[in-house]
Structures are given as structure tokens and as C-alpha cells.
Amino acid sequence: MSLRARFTDDLKTAMKAGQSEKVGTIRMITAKLKDVDIAGRAKGEDQVSDEAVISMLRGMIKSRTESAAMYAKGGRPELADKENAEIAIIRAYLPPDLDDATIEAAVREAIERTDATSMKDMGKVMAALKQQFGAALDPARASAVVRAQLAA
């Protein structure tokens, strides 16, 4: 089942169950998806791929994580809790994260494959990892491991 179909099905289910927080979050996701689709029309795509949708979801999680941290720092725990609840709902649509050992092994292999020797080669290593794992790769976690291994 595509992500778009899951959004629609989950929205219907949440509406029937009276889960207003989940309904709001899924509506927010679909609104953002429409924006991404409209932006993709400039490239000649009617609908963006599932990989682009996953990238969009990761971006939504990143912004909510930052917001939750600011709310917690500013003494607004109720708003931070709301952001964290949205993160949990959005995260349910992402593929399972790769474990740390898998990421480290893949980074070592990508460094060898691309003959990377310094931080200047980080882009080549990240491109190789994205090509290998696609949407399953969390770029933030992978880039931290790449930095650590290239700096060593």
C-alpha cells in the first residue's frame, strides 16, 4: 500500500474513532504533501515518489523536534508534548530505522568504495549511501557517522 493510500485510510479510521489529534496531524501531512506535489509539477511530476514523501516526513519530524526543544526550554511543556505526539504519529509512516551497526558498516564500505579520505569527500559518501539505502536511510544519523569516520 502506498503512503498516500495509508494517509487516506488512517484519516478515515481516526475520524471514525474520534482521535482528533491524529486527524489533525494526518491532515497536516496531507496538506504538506499537496504543497510538495505542486512544487513537483514544475519538474513534470503529477505526484512525487514515495521517497520524496518520506523525505518530507523526515523534514516535518526535524522541525517538530526543534520546536519541542524550544518549547521545553521556554517553559511550555504542554506545547512540547503536543509536538512530540505529532512526531510519534508522523514516525509511524517512516520505514524502520537501520540499526547503528548496519549504518557504521555501510559507511565504512561506502568510504572504501568512493576512496574518501577527508571531509571534502563527505558528499560522495552520502550519495553512495543514499543510492544504496534510499528512503530507509536517515541522513542525519548517517552524516554523523560519516563525519566521525572521516575525521578519525
Contacts in CASP RR format, 6 or more apart in sequence:
PFRMAT RR
TARGET T0000
AUTHOR 0000-0000-0000
METHOD contacts of the structure
MODEL  1
MSLRARFTDDLKTAMKAGQSEKVGTIRMITAKLKDVDIAGRAKGEDQVSD
EAVISMLRGMIKSRTESAAMYAKGGRPELADKENAEIAIIRAYLPPDLDD
ATIEAAVREAIERTDATSMKDMGKVMAALKQQFGAALDPARASAVVRAQL
AA
1 9 0 8 1.000
2 50 0 8 1.000
3 50 0 8 1.000
3 53 0 8 1.000
3 54 0 8 1.000
3 93 0 8 1.000
4 33 0 8 1.000
4 47 0 8 1.000
4 53 0 8 1.000
6 93 0 8 1.000
7 26 0 8 1.000
7 29 0 8 1.000
7 30 0 8 1.000
7 33 0 8 1.000
7 93 0 8 1.000
10 22 0 8 1.000
10 26 0 8 1.000
11 23 0 8 1.000
11 26 0 8 1.000
11 27 0 8 1.000
11 30 0 8 1.000
14 22 0 8 1.000
14 23 0 8 1.000
14 26 0 8 1.000
15 23 0 8 1.000
21 82 0 8 1.000
21 85 0 8 1.000
21 86 0 8 1.000
21 89 0 8 1.000
22 89 0 8 1.000
25 85 0 8 1.000
25 86 0 8 1.000
25 89 0 8 1.000
25 90 0 8 1.000
26 89 0 8 1.000
28 60 0 8 1.000
28 86 0 8 1.000
29 57 0 8 1.000
29 60 0 8 1.000
29 90 0 8 1.000
29 93 0 8 1.000
32 56 0 8 1.000
32 60 0 8 1.000
33 48 0 8 1.000
33 53 0 8 1.000
33 56 0 8 1.000
36 48 0 8 1.000
36 52 0 8 1.000
36 53 0 8 1.000
36 56 0 8 1.000
37 45 0 8 1.000
37 46 0 8 1.000
37 47 0 8 1.000
37 48 0 8 1.000
40 48 0 8 1.000
48 56 0 8 1.000
50 135 0 8 1.000
51 134 0 8 1.000
51 135 0 8 1.000
54 93 0 8 1.000
54 94 0 8 1.000
54 95 0 8 1.000
54 135 0 8 1.000
55 135 0 8 1.000
57 90 0 8 1.000
57 93 0 8 1.000
57 94 0 8 1.000
58 94 0 8 1.000
58 138 0 8 1.000
58 139 0 8 1.000
58 140 0 8 1.000
60 90 0 8 1.000
61 87 0 8 1.000
61 90 0 8 1.000
61 91 0 8 1.000
61 94 0 8 1.000
62 140 0 8 1.000
64 83 0 8 1.000
64 84 0 8 1.000
64 86 0 8 1.000
64 87 0 8 1.000
64 90 0 8 1.000
65 83 0 8 1.000
65 87 0 8 1.000
67 79 0 8 1.000
67 80 0 8 1.000
67 83 0 8 1.000
68 79 0 8 1.000
68 80 0 8 1.000
68 83 0 8 1.000
68 84 0 8 1.000
68 87 0 8 1.000
69 80 0 8 1.000
71 77 0 8 1.000
71 79 0 8 1.000
71 80 0 8 1.000
71 83 0 8 1.000
72 80 0 8 1.000
95 135 0 8 1.000
95 136 0 8 1.000
96 136 0 8 1.000
97 138 0 8 1.000
97 141 0 8 1.000
98 106 0 8 1.000
98 133 0 8 1.000
98 136 0 8 1.000
98 137 0 8 1.000
98 138 0 8 1.000
100 145 0 8 1.000
103 137 0 8 1.000
103 141 0 8 1.000
103 142 0 8 1.000
103 145 0 8 1.000
104 145 0 8 1.000
104 149 0 8 1.000
106 129 0 8 1.000
106 132 0 8 1.000
106 133 0 8 1.000
106 142 0 8 1.000
107 125 0 8 1.000
107 129 0 8 1.000
107 142 0 8 1.000
107 145 0 8 1.000
107 146 0 8 1.000
107 149 0 8 1.000
108 149 0 8 1.000
110 116 0 8 1.000
110 125 0 8 1.000
110 128 0 8 1.000
110 129 0 8 1.000
110 132 0 8 1.000
110 146 0 8 1.000
111 121 0 8 1.000
111 125 0 8 1.000
111 146 0 8 1.000
111 149 0 8 1.000
111 150 0 8 1.000
113 128 0 8 1.000
114 121 0 8 1.000
114 124 0 8 1.000
114 125 0 8 1.000
114 128 0 8 1.000
115 121 0 8 1.000
116 122 0 8 1.000
116 124 0 8 1.000
116 125 0 8 1.000
116 150 0 8 1.000
117 150 0 8 1.000
118 150 0 8 1.000
119 147 0 8 1.000
119 150 0 8 1.000
119 151 0 8 1.000
121 150 0 8 1.000
122 143 0 8 1.000
122 146 0 8 1.000
122 147 0 8 1.000
122 150 0 8 1.000
125 146 0 8 1.000
125 150 0 8 1.000
126 139 0 8 1.000
126 142 0 8 1.000
126 143 0 8 1.000
126 146 0 8 1.000
129 137 0 8 1.000
129 142 0 8 1.000
129 146 0 8 1.000
130 137 0 8 1.000
130 139 0 8 1.000
END
